[in-house]
Each structure stands twice: as structure tokens, then as C-alpha cells.
Amino acid sequence: MSKVLKSVTLGNVKNGGIFKALGKEFVKLDADEHGCLVLAKDIWTKMPFREGDDPECPNDLRRSEIMPYLGNCLAEFTKNGTPLSTFIPLRIDLQDTTGQNEYGIFEVRIGLLTLRGYGKYWRLIPKVDAPWWLATPYGTPNCSPNTNYSYSVWAVGSDGSGGYWCCNDAYGVRPVLCFSSALLVSVEDEREAGFSLANVPLDDLLAEIKSRTEG
């Protein structure tokens, strides 16, 4: 049975609810006076966090391969008519596992969820069939006690568990964004989607099946 969709404002979608906007599906994680924090329901692409050698900041999201990709996604949305103001700036804290702040805070309109963010919202996040990157470095070259891991970045496995992998590995990109709570989005209308069978008497269903098989 095909899904029946209805339009609502994002503010009326519950946390953990799945909705469609900009031709993509998202899960709503949270809301405050600034807007609604959302995560892509699915992986958009798979790619290395960082290619090549960069001893100064190898696992810094600001200098990653992922940010140009996300910038292109944002440009494509606006090219197709979505106002840039739809994407409320996010502040992504790039502190590492031990709390070192070598990479600082990054403000973007489309980015990645942090390890702390995943820890806060993991119960709401649908699992996907491949690992996907987080924004959080495991350690940083100049500030962390174990610089052997300064090429590692936190990611989420297909089973929902967290781990850290080399930034040269290719894993999923699952963007995080902030939208206005007034944004019109599409959600599945569960009442309408289930109406046709749940409210039809069994005798009528059997008669309809018989007429179709004998016709």
C-alpha cells in the first residue's frame, strides 16, 4: 500500500519523527528557540573523512573532504529554489575525546553530528546498513596525550555502536542540519494509510477478493 502523506510544520513533528523535506527524509532530534535539529534518515554518500597526509590537523572536520561535499549539497538545494535562510547556522564543537579544544567550534549550515550529540540522541536515530562519520576527532596532534590516534575520527557502526576509524577510510556521510520550526514538511498520515483495510468488514473484503479472482 502506498504511503499517504500530509503537510505539517516541523514544529508539530515529534522528536524521533521521520519527515520529508527538500526531497530527502530526515529524523527530528530536538527543538529550541533557534529551530529544529534534524539528521538525515539515510546515508547520502560514502567517502573518506580526509584523504592524503596532513600532520597538522588530519582529523579536523573544517579541512576534511566531507565539507566540500556538504557545501555542494547546500548549493544544490539553493539552486533548486530553497532559500539559504531555510538552513539555520549550527555550532559544531570539535573538541576531541578527552575534551581538548585544538580545533575549536565550527559554524556551518550543514555538518555532521558530534559524538556527544550521538550520545544524547541515539535512541531516536534509525540504524543504517553501513558505518557513518561523526564530527568528533578521537585525538588531536598538538593537544591530546596519545597522538597515535590523531588520524582517527569517531563514527557509528551499522549496529548503532560507536567506534573510531582512520580518517582515510570511506564511510557514510549523514548530514545534520537545523531548520525553522515553521518549515512545511511531509509526514506519513498513519490514520489515512491504515483506513482502507482496518475499517472494512471482513465479509466485504472476501467478496471483493472473490469478484476479482472470478472476473
Secondary structure as UniProt FT lines:
FT   STRAND          5..9
FT   HELIX           10..12
FT   TURN            15..16
FT   STRAND          18..21
FT   TURN            22..23
FT   STRAND          24..31
FT   STRAND          36..40
FT   STRAND          45..48
FT   TURN            58..59
FT   HELIX           61..63
FT   HELIX           66..79
FT   TURN            80..81
FT   HELIX           84..86
FT   STRAND          90..93
FT   TURN            97..98
FT   TURN            102..103
FT   STRAND          105..108
FT   HELIX           115..121
FT   HELIX           122..124
FT   STRAND          132..137
FT   TURN            141..143
FT   HELIX           147..149
FT   TURN            150..151
FT   STRAND          152..156
FT   TURN            158..159
FT   STRAND          162..166
FT   TURN            167..168
FT   STRAND          170..173
FT   STRAND          176..179
FT   TURN            181..182
FT   STRAND          184..188
FT   HELIX           190..198
FT   HELIX           202..214
//
